[in-house]
């Protein structure tokens, strides 16, 4: 007889957090199977591309050494062209590593390799704005993941356009981070509040003609060089939830 598995609270919360991070709906078996397969395939493709480029670069290095020893200028020129081509392809590969495939914005790996040092601390000072979309679960549940994906793409583009001088990262699921070089919290708060209000007035329709609820809640935390990313994002996360709760209270 098949029994339902009941996870302890601690583990259930961890699984829910991972599900949100990787856009996995554990209640939708077809969605889970499709996305798991696609994720594994993308990872394998990226790994294969990396190995291929490493092999080609190694071969080109050996060819260059052989050409220099033989004094073969034509061969050396061909190798030079091959290396230049490889450099361009490796830049494209790096872009894939740092890009979220759905929204085409930066991903979490970009944060680790560009914003933080090896200990998870900031390389420079600035401010972090943590963003969580409002009522996104409602959109996914009522209109499906295809519509949900379109909303994510639309809002990601909206945020990028609204904060052109900052770096936008899709952090997890419907969560985004905006990194700013300035630490003027009141000014940043006013800017993000204006953007949030502006988004709520956008008329985006579902396939059945319904106007979708659009908006986001946010929290800002300033940081200095050497501050821990984990501590900073926790501060911003708490302020984001306070903003979300304040919105709920104002509607009740």
C-alpha positions in Angstrom: 0.0 0.0 0.0 1.4 3.4 -1.0 1.8 5.9 1.8 2.2 9.6 1.5 5.6 10.9 2.6 5.3 13.7 5.2 8.4 15.8 5.5 9.4 17.3 8.9 8.8 21.1 9.0 12.5 21.9 8.7 12.9 19.8 5.5 9.7 20.9 4.0 10.7 24.6 4.3 14.1 23.7 2.7 12.4 21.9 -0.2 10.0 24.8 -0.7 12.9 27.3 -0.8 14.7 25.1 -3.4 11.5 24.8 -5.4 11.2 28.6 -5.5 14.9 29.1 -6.4 14.7 26.7 -9.3 11.1 27.5 -10.5 10.0 23.9 -9.7 6.3 23.2 -8.9 6.3 19.9 -7.0 2.5 19.6 -7.4 2.7 19.7 -11.2 4.3 16.4 -12.3 4.3 17.2 -16.0 6.0 20.6 -15.3 8.5 19.0 -13.0 9.5 16.3 -15.5 9.8 18.7 -18.4 11.8 21.3 -16.5 14.1 18.8 -14.8 14.9 17.3 -18.2 15.5 20.7 -19.8 17.7 21.8 -16.9 19.9 18.6 -17.1 20.2 19.0 -20.9 21.3 22.6 -20.6 23.9 21.7 -18.0 25.2 18.9 -20.1 25.3 21.1 -23.3 27.2 23.7 -21.4 29.7 21.2 -20.0 30.2 19.7 -23.4 30.9 23.1 -24.9 33.4 23.9 -22.2 35.3 20.7 -22.8 35.3 21.3 -26.5 36.7 24.8 -26.2 39.4 23.7 -23.8 40.4 20.9 -26.2 40.5 23.3 -29.1 42.5 25.9 -27.2 45.0 23.2 -26.1 45.4 22.0 -29.7 45.8 25.6 -31.0 48.6 26.2 -28.4 50.4 23.1 -29.5 50.0 24.0 -33.2 51.4 27.5 -32.4 54.4 26.0 -30.7 55.0 23.7 -33.7 54.7 26.5 -36.2 57.2 28.7 -34.3 59.7 25.8 -34.1 59.3 25.2 -37.8 59.3 28.8 -38.8 56.0 28.3 -40.6 54.4 31.8 -40.8 51.4 30.7 -42.7 50.5 28.0 -40.1 51.1 30.5 -37.3 48.7 32.9 -39.0 46.0 30.2 -39.3 46.5 29.4 -35.6 46.2 33.1 -34.7 42.8 33.3 -36.5 41.7 30.1 -34.8 42.6 31.5 -31.4 40.8 34.8 -32.1 37.7 32.8 -33.1 38.0 30.7 -29.9 38.2 33.8 -27.8 34.9 35.1 -29.3 33.2 31.8 -28.8 34.4 31.6 -25.2 33.0 35.1 -24.5 29.7 33.8 -25.7 30.0 30.8 -23.5 30.8 33.0 -20.5 27.7 35.0 -21.3 25.6 31.8 -21.2 27.2 30.9 -17.8 26.2 34.3 -16.4 22.8 34.6 -18.0 19.4 33.4 -16.8 17.9 31.5 -19.9 14.3 32.7 -19.4 14.8 36.5 -18.8 18.2 36.8 -20.3 19.4 38.8 -17.3 22.3 38.1 -15.0 22.0 35.0 -12.7 23.3 34.0 -9.3 26.6 32.8 -10.7 27.3 36.3 -12.0 27.0 37.6 -8.4 29.5 35.0 -7.1 32.1 35.7 -9.8 31.7 39.5 -10.1 30.3 41.1 -7.0 31.7 38.8 -4.2 35.1 37.5 -3.3 35.9 33.8 -2.6 34.5 34.2 1.0 31.2 35.5 -0.1 32.0 39.1 0.8 31.5 42.2 -1.3 34.4 43.4 -3.3 33.2 47.0 -3.2 30.5 49.1 -1.5 27.0 49.8 -2.8 23.4 49.0 -2.2 21.3 45.9 -2.8 17.6 46.0 -3.5 15.8 42.7 -3.1 12.6 42.5 -5.1 9.8 39.9 -4.9 6.9 40.1 -7.4 3.4 40.6 -5.9 0.7 37.9 -6.5 2.9 35.9 -8.8 1.8 32.6 -7.4 -1.8 33.6 -8.2 -0.8 34.2 -11.8 0.9 30.9 -12.1 -1.9 29.0 -10.4 -4.7 30.6 -12.4 -3.2 31.2 -15.8 -0.4 28.7 -16.0 3.4 28.7 -16.2 3.5 30.0 -19.8 1.7 33.2 -18.8 3.8 33.3 -15.6 7.0 33.1 -17.7 5.8 36.0 -19.9 5.1 38.1 -16.8 8.6 37.4 -15.5 10.2 38.4 -18.8 8.1 41.6 -19.0 8.9 42.7 -15.5 12.6 41.8 -15.9 12.7 44.1 -18.9 10.8 46.7 -17.1 13.2 46.7 -14.2 16.2 46.8 -16.4 14.9 49.8 -18.3 13.9 51.5 -15.0 17.4 51.1 -13.5 19.7 51.3 -16.4 22.7 52.4 -14.4 22.5 49.4 -12.1 22.9 45.6 -12.5 19.8 43.4 -12.5 20.0 39.8 -11.4 17.2 37.2 -11.5 18.0 35.7 -8.1 15.4 32.9 -7.8 11.9 32.3 -9.2 10.1 35.6 -9.0 12.9 37.3 -7.0 15.3 39.8 -8.4 18.2 41.8 -7.1 19.3 45.2 -8.2 22.9 46.2 -7.4 23.6 50.0 -7.2 26.9 51.7 -6.7 25.3 54.5 -4.7 24.2 54.1 -1.0 21.6 56.9 -0.9 18.8 54.8 0.6 16.1 57.6 0.6 16.8 58.4 -3.0 16.8 54.7 -4.0 13.6 54.1 -2.0 11.8 56.9 -3.8 13.1 55.6 -7.2 11.9 52.0 -6.5 8.6 53.1 -5.1 7.9 55.1 -8.2 8.8 52.1 -10.4 6.6 49.8 -8.3 3.6 52.2 -8.6 4.2 52.6 -12.3 4.2 48.8 -12.8 0.8 48.4 -11.1 -0.7 50.6 -13.8 0.5 48.5 -16.7 -2.3 46.7 -18.5 -0.9 43.3 -19.3 -3.6 40.8 -20.3 -3.8 37.0 -20.0 -4.9 34.9 -23.1 -8.5 35.1 -21.9 -8.4 38.9 -21.7 -8.0 39.3 -18.0 -5.8 42.1 -16.8 -3.0 40.5 -14.8 -2.1 41.9 -11.3 1.4 43.5 -11.7 3.6 44.9 -9.0 6.5 44.2 -6.7 7.6 44.6 -3.1 11.2 45.6 -2.3 13.7 46.1 0.5 17.1 47.9 0.3 20.3 47.4 2.3 23.5 49.3 1.9 26.8 47.4 2.2 30.5 48.2 2.4 33.6 46.4 1.0 34.1 43.3 3.1 30.5 42.9 4.3 28.9 39.5 4.0 26.4 39.0 1.2 24.4 36.6 3.4 23.8 39.2 6.1 23.1 42.0 3.6 20.5 40.0 1.6 18.8 38.9 4.9 18.4 42.6 5.9 17.0 43.5 2.4 14.7 40.4 2.5 13.2 41.4 5.9 12.6 44.9 4.6 11.0 43.5 1.5 8.6 41.4 3.6 7.7 44.5 5.7 6.9 46.3 2.5 4.7 43.4 1.3 2.9 43.2 4.7 2.3 47.0 4.6 0.6 46.6 1.2 -1.6 43.8 2.4 -2.6 45.9 5.5 -3.5 48.9 3.3 -5.8 46.7 1.2 -7.7 45.2 4.1 
